[in-house]
């Protein structure tokens, strides 16, 4: 099965739209933010977590 995903990043946002996105980002703060940004962790963090999960 092949799946094609197209992600479009909004451009030319109004000041109100930018403010709403900032507010949304603030709601993702704390430890929950990692769930929403999996690539924010480094490669070796992912490898370490993989092996930690295997041993626990």
N, C-alpha and C positions, 0 to 999 in steps of 0.2 A: 504494500500500500504506500503510495506517495501522497504526501500532503504539502500543499504550498500555503504559506502564511505570509500575508502582507501586513506590515505594521506601518501606519502613517503617523508621523509626528506633527502635531498641530503647529502652524506657523501664523504669524500676523495676528496674534491674540490681542483682544482689547484689554484695557487695564482691569476691567471687572473680571474677565476670564482668567487673567494672570493671578489676581487676588484669590479667586476661587480655587485655583490649582495650588496656591501656597497654603490655603486653609486645609485642603485635602491632604497635602503632604504632612502637615503638622499632626493630623489625626493618625498617621501611620508611624509616629515617633515611638521611641523606646525599643524594647526587644521585639515587638511585633514587626518592626520595620524590616528586619532580616528576612521574614517570610515573604515580603513583597519585593525584595531586591536580592535574589539569590546570587547574582553575579557580583555583588559588592564584596563578597568574601574572596580571598585569594585562592589560587589553585591549591596550594599546600594546605590551607585550612580545610578545603573539601576532601583532600586525600586523608588528612588526619581524622576528620569526622567519619569517613568511610571505615577506616580501620577501628576507630573507637566503637562504632556501631557493631562491628563484627565480634568484638571481644566482650560486649556487654549483653 
